[in-house]
Each structure stands twice: as structure tokens, then as C-alpha cells.
């Protein structure tokens, strides 16, 4: 299943980000299409959070994203992240 169509997987990703970045919000507070690194997103992520998320993704899913440009394209939203990890 394509990641963006798998609600359970997207919830799992949201919870991973919340835990890794030590945020005090619920997964339901994050919309699937929210731009993760923007002022409008409830997560209020910064560059240190991006590093923590990338390390967690590597550990949890074997995703290696050492290229910051590629990482920015992958982590635009929960949907883009889910589709990258689960393309089919």
C-alpha cells in the first residue's frame, strides 16, 4: 500500500516524530499535508529536529538520507514522507 493511503502508517510516523523531537502534542494535531518545517505546523520543527528525525528514520526503517536536499524533499509533509518510505 502506498504510504500516504495508510492511515495507521502515517499515525506511526507522526508518533515517531513527536517522540524523537520531544513535542507535547497529539498525532491528531498534525495534518497529513502540513508542511512539517513551517510556522503553521503544530510541530514547530527546526534543523535539530530534522537531524533527530533522519536518525530515527534510519534506525526504524533503514532510510539513509545524508543529503540535506534529498531530506528536505522527503520530509515536506507526513504524506511525502510516508510515500517515500512505502512507495507501493
Secondary structure by P-SEA (a helix, b strand, c coil): ccccccaaaaaaaaaaaaaaacccccccccccccccccccccccccaaaaaaaaaaaaaacccccccaaaaaaaaccaaaaaaaaccc
